[in-house]
Amino acid sequence: MLDLNKLTVEYIEKIAQDCSIPLKKNSKKADKINTILNAGISNTILSELFNNYLSEYNASKQIKKNALNNSTAIIVKLKYKIEKLEEQVRYLCSIINNSKIDCQEEMEATILESDDDFDDIKTIIKTQLKPGDIISIDYLIRLDELQKFPIKAIESAVKDLIHKRVINAFDGYSIQKLDGTIGILTREY
């Protein structure tokens, strides 16, 4: 006796179709099997169909299993590559963090060494801030002429002008502040 339970409903329906056996679509697997077995089809024909569909079914299961194994292998390889990338990123971040400190020190040294830029910034500030004018730091740092200079250089130039008493500084209303306290600049002469 054939064990049609080894096949899926799809293959059982194929056997019924090959043998021209009508099946109810809503019937259960066991009912479909009983309908096929009680249809009076010879055992040799049923055995041949059963063996063909069983081998096809087993082959499809093997393909799915291989695909799953390949997917698992790919996932393992990807996890390994991700771990290596994370290690590289951590290493690069540590190098960047160390170089940022060096770059900041170099930039601060450059700001102090570049007298021409320093003088240019002071000249721009003095031309924008005529005697009796008041400007906020927000306005000052948005000036097109000052966009090419780092904020530290602008801050140093402002401090130098305050120290030389060319301009005065107040806390005032400004979102951006220089040195954490300077929000407004005024010029008296």
ChimeraX attribute file (.defattr): number of C-alpha atoms within 10 A of each C-alpha:
attribute: neighborCount
match mode: 1-to-1
recipient: residues
	/A:1	6
	/A:2	11
	/A:3	9
	/A:4	22
	/A:5	11
	/A:6	13
	/A:7	18
	/A:8	13
	/A:9	16
	/A:10	11
	/A:11	19
	/A:12	22
	/A:13	21
	/A:14	15
	/A:15	21
	/A:16	20
	/A:17	12
	/A:18	12
	/A:19	15
	/A:20	12
	/A:21	15
	/A:22	13
	/A:23	16
	/A:24	10
	/A:25	8
	/A:26	8
	/A:27	9
	/A:28	10
	/A:29	17
	/A:30	11
	/A:31	13
	/A:32	22
	/A:33	20
	/A:34	11
	/A:35	16
	/A:36	21
	/A:37	17
	/A:38	9
	/A:39	14
	/A:40	8
	/A:41	13
	/A:42	9
	/A:43	13
	/A:44	9
	/A:45	13
	/A:46	19
	/A:47	15
	/A:48	11
	/A:49	18
	/A:50	22
	/A:51	13
	/A:52	13
	/A:53	19
	/A:54	17
	/A:55	12
	/A:56	14
	/A:57	17
	/A:58	13
	/A:59	12
	/A:60	12
	/A:61	12
	/A:62	12
	/A:63	12
	/A:64	12
	/A:65	12
	/A:66	12
	/A:67	12
	/A:68	12
	/A:69	12
	/A:70	12
	/A:71	12
	/A:72	12
	/A:73	12
	/A:74	12
	/A:75	12
	/A:76	12
	/A:77	12
	/A:78	12
	/A:79	12
	/A:80	12
	/A:81	12
	/A:82	12
	/A:83	12
	/A:84	12
	/A:85	12
	/A:86	12
	/A:87	12
	/A:88	12
	/A:89	12
	/A:90	12
	/A:91	12
	/A:92	12
	/A:93	12
	/A:94	12
	/A:95	11
	/A:96	13
	/A:97	12
	/A:98	11
	/A:99	12
	/A:100	12
	/A:101	11
	/A:102	11
	/A:103	13
	/A:104	11
	/A:105	12
	/A:106	12
	/A:107	15
	/A:108	13
	/A:109	11
	/A:110	12
	/A:111	19
	/A:112	14
	/A:113	11
	/A:114	11
	/A:115	11
	/A:116	9
	/A:117	17
	/A:118	19
	/A:119	12
	/A:120	15
	/A:121	21
	/A:122	20
	/A:123	13
	/A:124	14
	/A:125	22
	/A:126	16
	/A:127	10
	/A:128	14
	/A:129	19
	/A:130	15
	/A:131	14
	/A:132	9
	/A:133	12
	/A:134	17
	/A:135	18
	/A:136	21
	/A:137	21
	/A:138	16
	/A:139	11
	/A:140	20
	/A:141	20
	/A:142	10
	/A:143	13
	/A:144	8
	/A:145	13
	/A:146	17
	/A:147	12
	/A:148	9
	/A:149	15
	/A:150	13
	/A:151	13
	/A:152	15
	/A:153	21
	/A:154	22
	/A:155	18
	/A:156	18
	/A:157	21
	/A:158	25
	/A:159	19
	/A:160	15
	/A:161	17
	/A:162	16
	/A:163	11
	/A:164	10
	/A:165	13
	/A:166	15
	/A:167	22
	/A:168	18
	/A:169	22
	/A:170	12
	/A:171	14
	/A:172	15
	/A:173	13
	/A:174	16
	/A:175	9
	/A:176	17
	/A:177	18
	/A:178	21
	/A:179	12
	/A:180	8
	/A:181	13
	/A:182	21
	/A:183	20
	/A:184	22
	/A:185	21
	/A:186	19
	/A:187	18
	/A:188	13
	/A:189	11
